[in-house]
Amino acid sequence: MSTINFAAREINCKIVYYGPGMSGKTTNLKHVFSKVPGHLRGEMVSLATEDERTLFFDFLPLDLGSVQGFKTRFHLYTVPGQVFYNASRKLILRGVDGIVFVADSAPNRLRANAESMRNLRENLQEHGIDVRDVPIVLQINKRDLPDALPTSMIRAVIDPKQELQVFEAMSDKGVGVFETLKTVSRLVLERLSQNK
Amino acid sequence: MIEPTLALYGDAFERVDQHIQELLETTGVRYGLLVDRKGFVLSHKEALWAPRPPALDSVATLVASNAAATAALANMLGERTFSEQIHQGENGTLYVESVGTDSLLTLIFDASVPLGKVKVYAKKTIAQIAAILDELKDLPPVQLNDDFSQGAASLLDDLLG
């Protein structure tokens, strides 16, 4: 649904980081926060539990700059990954323009990866959105784990038809973080120009 | 189909801006924001005498997310909506009220401003803004071309390497 925006010639896009608990969604945003110059980003807001698990969301606004007279901005959100926070995830997906799915490479998280992708499809559907209509990028995180699963095995349960662009990442070191964000942002912007 | 939030501007923006400005002048509210339900600031006004405002992006996204959570609660409890929220602290008040289904009027004011007065005038302003938003529903969307996405992609490269 299009939202009326009275800010003078401003385009705002919402990108949501989705994935199982502890896969590295918040770490992605923290890295972006630490690396993007202060005048090009806003404050990072984190709503977390006492043990630093995301409770509702993390939020980080980015200013891209002016393009053809339009001030263009991205709002980055993470969602809580734990199963019992599904109500929060549904709310944060409202008005989403692009999604980064952050998968966990640990062997014992393979099922959680699959469940989270299924949950994403279900929650999008409740908003009347087909998962194929949203730009989605797959980030396979924690590639530095000694027992990390092969990316092909992870992809087999998350993206069996290989429809998504994939990036390997180590978000705690910043590896793959910007590449992922840049790609999903480009996909969102391209969709804007297609006027769908 | 997802559509990104696009700017609509000109006369309608000016009129909404003016209504919020008048509300601030009449009531003594420090900050007035119109926030969409995705968490973006649509319009904001600050009283001339007010100190530096809080980070508007953060206020807007928290207000919208709070409203979304509250709407979910209303639904669970069999209510159509909980349209109004008031948070009173020692020094001031945050007041949020729905404007139709798409936006939220957010007012921040200090303890010297009577809440009742704000509520009375806010409801009038909300009706005025809602009428303007209704007029905009049938307007054609802003069209962008490939030059836009290419220009924006160039800025992405600058920002993210």
Interface residues (C-beta under 8 A of the other chain):
Chain A: M1 S2 T3 I4 N5 F6 A7 A8 R9 E10 I11 N12 C13 K14 V36 L40 G42 E43 V45 F56 F57 F59 P61 L62 L64 G65 V67 Q68 F70 T72 H75 A87 S88 K90 L91 I92 R94 G95 V96 D97 I129 D133 V134 F178 L181 K182 S185 R186 V188 L189 E190 R191 L192 S193 N195 K196
Chain B: M1 I2 E3 P4 T5 L6 A7 L8 Y9 A12 F13 V16 D17 L34 D36 R37 K38 G39 F40 V41 L42 S43 A55 D57 S58 T61 L62 S65 A68 A69 A72 D102 S103 L133 L136 P141 Q143 L144 N145 D146 D147 F148 S149 G151 A152 A153 L155 L156 D157 D158 L159 L160 G161
